[in-house]
Amino acid sequence: MKYSTLSMTLLFVLGLIFCGAPAYAQATRTWVSGVGDDANPCSRTAPCKTFAGAISKTAAAGEINCLDPGGFGALTITKAISIQCTGVIAGVLVAGTNGITVNAGATDVVLLSGLDFDGTGTGLSGVSILSAAEVTIENSTIRGFTVAGVNVAPSTGGIKVNVLGSLIADNAATGILFKPTGSGNTRGLVDNTKVLRNSGDGIMVNGTTTTASPKVLVRNSEAAHNTSNGFVAFSSGSTTQLMIESSSANNNTAGIAANGSGATVRFTRSNVTSNSTGVLQVSSGAVLSYSTNSVGGNDTDGTFGTTPQN
C-alpha cells in the first residue's frame, strides 16, 4: 500500500502524540550554549541549554563542552564525566544549594575545567564531593559560598581530589575543605591555586570525623587575607597530614596551623609573613619545618618543630 507525503506526515505526528518523542542516544561528546535548548540532542549544531540537560544525553566517561559563554546551572554528577569549558565564561550561578555535587561511583573519574562558580552569598558549596574515584577541578573560579568553595566529604571509600590552577575566593567559610566522615578517606593535591579572602580557613584538612587518615599536598599555591588560618590540619583523633611545598601564607590570622594531637603539618621552600601569627601549634598539633623556609615579619612568628631535609 502506498502513502502520500501528507499521510506519512500525519502518521509521524500521531506517533509522537501516542508514543512520545524519540529518545536521543547518549553521545560520547555533547555541547551546551547560552542560546541552546535542553530539548535538543546536545550536538554541536543543536546544543543544550544546561549541564543538567546535557549530562542526561552524555554517555558515561563522555565529555560536555561549552560552545559560548552562558550560565549553565547546578548539576549532580552520578557517573564518570568531563566538563571542559576553558576559553569561555561557563557560569554556575546558584543560591541556597551546591553548584556541582559529585556523587559518582567508586571507580568513576570526574573532570571540571574552566568553570566560574558563584554562590551569590547564599550557595552552600561550589563543588561538593561525596563519592568518586578521582575528581579534578582545574582553571576554575569559586566564590560566594557559605559552607566551602570546595567541600570534600566522603563517608565511605576513598577519593583523590586535585585542585589545579584555580582561584577560591570570597567564600563565607573555608576555601577548600577536606573533611571525610565515617570510614571515608581522601588524598588531596592543591597546585598553583590561590585561596583568598575567605571568612574561615584558606585550606583545611579535618580528620576529626573519620576513622581514616586524610593526607593533602599543597604546592606552588598562596593563602592570603583569610579570616582564620591560611593552611591548617585539624584532628584530635585520626592521623591527619598536610604537606606544604613552595607556597606562601600571608595576611591571615595564622599562616600555618596544626590543631589537635592527630594533626601534623610539614612545610618546605615556603614563605610565611605578615600574618598575625606565623605558625601556630594548638592542643598538641605539630608543625614541622624543613630548613628551606622563611618565617618572619609576622606580628608573632610563633613556634614550630624542625625536621631533617632528606
C-alpha positions in Angstrom: 0.0 0.0 0.0 1.4 3.4 -0.9 1.0 6.5 1.3 1.2 10.1 0.2 3.6 12.5 1.8 0.8 14.1 3.8 -0.3 10.7 5.1 3.2 9.9 6.2 3.5 13.2 8.0 0.2 12.6 9.8 1.3 9.1 10.8 4.6 10.6 12.2 2.7 13.2 14.2 0.3 10.6 15.6 3.2 8.5 16.6 4.7 11.4 18.6 1.3 12.0 20.3 0.7 8.4 21.3 4.3 7.1 21.7 6.1 10.3 22.8 9.1 12.0 21.2 12.0 9.7 20.2 14.7 9.4 22.8 18.2 10.6 21.8 21.0 8.1 22.1 23.7 9.1 24.5 26.7 10.6 22.8 30.4 10.5 23.8 30.6 14.3 23.4 27.8 16.8 23.9 27.6 20.6 23.8 25.9 23.4 25.7 25.3 27.0 24.6 23.9 30.2 26.2 21.3 30.1 23.4 20.7 26.3 23.4 17.6 24.3 24.3 17.5 21.2 26.5 15.0 19.7 24.1 17.9 19.5 21.6 20.1 16.4 21.2 23.0 18.5 22.6 25.1 18.2 19.4 27.4 20.9 18.2 24.8 22.2 15.8 21.9 21.7 18.2 23.3 22.3 21.7 21.6 22.1 25.0 21.0 25.0 27.5 22.2 23.5 30.8 24.7 21.0 32.1 21.8 19.0 33.6 20.2 18.7 30.2 23.4 17.7 28.6 24.5 15.1 31.1 21.4 13.0 30.5 22.4 12.7 26.9 26.1 12.1 27.5 27.5 8.6 27.8 29.4 7.6 30.9 33.1 8.7 30.6 31.9 11.2 27.9 32.5 14.9 27.7 30.4 18.1 27.8 31.9 21.2 26.1 30.7 24.8 26.1 30.3 26.5 22.7 30.0 30.0 24.0 29.5 32.0 27.3 26.4 31.2 29.4 25.0 30.3 32.7 24.6 26.5 32.7 23.1 25.8 36.0 23.6 23.5 39.0 24.3 19.8 38.4 24.6 16.5 40.3 27.1 14.1 38.7 26.5 10.4 39.2 28.8 8.9 36.6 32.3 9.4 35.1 32.2 12.7 33.1 34.4 15.6 31.9 33.0 19.1 31.7 35.5 21.2 29.8 34.8 24.9 29.1 38.2 26.6 29.2 38.2 29.6 27.0 34.6 30.7 27.5 32.7 32.1 30.5 30.9 29.0 31.7 28.9 30.1 34.7 27.3 28.0 37.5 25.2 30.6 39.4 23.2 29.2 42.4 21.5 30.3 45.6 20.9 28.2 48.6 22.3 25.0 47.1 25.5 23.4 45.8 26.9 24.4 42.5 28.0 20.9 41.4 27.6 17.8 43.5 29.7 14.8 42.7 28.1 11.6 43.9 29.5 9.2 41.4 30.6 5.5 41.6 33.7 4.2 43.3 35.6 3.8 40.0 34.4 7.0 38.3 36.7 9.8 37.3 35.3 13.4 37.0 37.0 16.4 35.5 35.7 20.0 35.9 37.6 22.5 33.8 37.2 26.2 33.1 34.2 26.9 35.2 33.1 30.0 37.1 31.1 29.2 40.2 29.1 32.0 42.0 27.1 31.2 45.2 25.7 34.7 45.4 26.4 34.7 49.1 23.8 32.0 49.9 25.1 29.0 48.0 26.3 26.0 50.1 29.4 24.7 48.4 30.8 25.4 44.9 31.8 21.8 44.4 30.5 19.2 46.9 32.4 15.9 46.5 30.8 12.9 48.2 31.8 9.9 46.1 34.1 9.1 43.1 37.4 7.5 42.4 39.0 10.9 41.5 37.8 14.4 41.0 39.9 17.2 39.3 39.0 20.9 39.3 41.2 23.0 37.1 41.3 26.5 35.8 38.2 27.5 37.7 37.0 30.3 40.0 34.8 29.6 43.0 33.3 32.3 45.2 30.4 33.4 47.3 29.6 30.1 49.1 28.7 29.5 52.8 30.0 26.0 53.5 33.1 25.8 51.4 34.3 26.7 48.0 35.3 23.0 47.5 33.9 20.6 50.1 35.4 17.1 50.1 33.3 14.9 52.4 33.2 11.2 51.5 31.5 8.9 54.2 32.9 5.7 52.8 35.7 4.7 50.5 38.5 7.0 49.3 38.6 9.9 46.9 41.6 11.5 45.2 40.9 15.2 44.7 43.0 17.6 42.7 42.5 21.4 42.6 44.8 22.9 39.9 45.3 26.4 38.7 42.2 27.8 40.3 41.0 30.8 42.4 39.0 30.0 45.5 38.0 33.4 47.0 35.5 35.4 49.0 33.6 32.5 50.5 31.8 32.9 53.8 33.6 29.9 55.3 36.6 27.7 54.3 38.1 27.9 50.8 39.0 24.3 50.3 37.8 21.8 53.0 38.9 18.2 53.2 36.6 16.6 55.8 35.8 13.0 55.3 33.3 11.3 57.7 32.8 7.7 58.9 35.3 5.5 57.2 35.7 7.9 54.3 39.2 9.0 53.3 40.8 11.4 50.9 44.1 12.1 49.2 44.4 15.7 48.0 46.6 17.8 45.7 46.3 21.6 45.5 48.6 23.0 43.0 49.1 26.5 41.5 46.0 27.7 43.3 45.1 30.9 45.3 42.8 30.8 48.3 42.0 34.5 49.1 39.7 36.5 51.4 37.7 33.5 52.7 35.9 34.1 56.0 37.2 30.9 57.5 40.4 29.0 56.7 42.1 29.0 53.3 42.7 25.3 53.2 41.7 22.9 56.0 42.3 19.2 56.3 40.0 18.0 59.1 40.3 14.4 60.4 38.0 14.7 63.4 35.1 12.9 61.9 36.8 10.0 60.1 38.5 6.8 61.2 40.8 7.0 58.2 43.9 9.2 57.7 43.5 12.0 55.2 46.6 13.4 53.5 46.9 16.5 51.4 49.8 18.1 49.5 49.7 21.8 48.7 52.3 23.2 46.4 53.0 26.4 44.4 50.0 28.0 46.0 49.0 31.0 48.1 46.8 31.5 51.1 46.2 35.2 51.8 43.8 37.5 53.6 41.7 34.6 55.1 39.9 35.4 58.3 41.3 32.4 60.1 44.3 30.2 59.1 45.9 30.1 55.7 46.7 26.4 55.9 45.6 24.1 58.7 45.4 20.5 59.8 42.9 19.7 62.5 42.4 16.4 64.3 42.3 15.1 67.9 41.9 11.5 66.7 42.9 10.0 63.3 46.3 10.9 61.8 45.8 13.9 59.6 48.7 15.2 57.5 49.2 18.4 55.4 52.3 18.9 53.4 53.1 22.5 52.1 55.7 23.0 49.4 56.9 26.1 47.6 53.9 28.1 48.8 53.1 31.3 50.7 50.8 32.2 53.6 50.4 35.9 54.3 47.9 38.3 55.9 45.9 35.6 57.6 45.2 35.3 61.3 47.6 32.4 61.4 49.7 31.5 58.4 50.1 27.7 59.1 48.4 25.9 62.0 48.1 22.4 63.4 45.3 21.8 65.9 45.0 18.5 67.9 47.1 15.5 68.7 46.4 13.8 65.4 47.3 16.8 63.2 50.7 17.3 61.6 51.8 20.0 59.1 55.1 19.9 57.3 56.3 22.7 55.1 59.3 23.3 52.8 60.6 26.0 50.5 57.7 28.3 51.7 57.2 31.8 52.9 55.1 32.8 56.0 54.9 36.5 56.5 52.6 39.4 57.5 50.2 37.1 59.5 49.0 37.9 63.0 50.7 34.6 64.0 53.1 33.0 61.5 53.0 29.4 62.8 50.5 28.1 65.4 50.6 24.8 67.3 47.4 24.1 69.3 46.4 21.2 71.6 49.5 19.0 70.7 49.3 19.7 67.0 52.7 19.6 65.3 54.0 22.0 62.6 57.4 20.8 61.3 59.7 23.0 59.2 62.4 21.9 56.8 65.4 24.2 56.7 64.3 25.8 53.4 61.5 28.0 54.8 61.2 31.7 55.6 59.1 32.6 58.6 59.3 36.3 59.5 57.6 39.7 59.5 54.6 38.3 61.3 53.1 40.1 64.4 54.2 36.9 66.2 56.3 34.4 64.3 55.2 31.5 66.6 57.0 28.3 67.3 57.4 25.1 65.4 59.5 22.0 65.2 62.1 21.1 62.6 62.6 18.0 60.5 65.6 16.9 58.6 65.9 17.6 54.9 66.3 14.3 53.2 
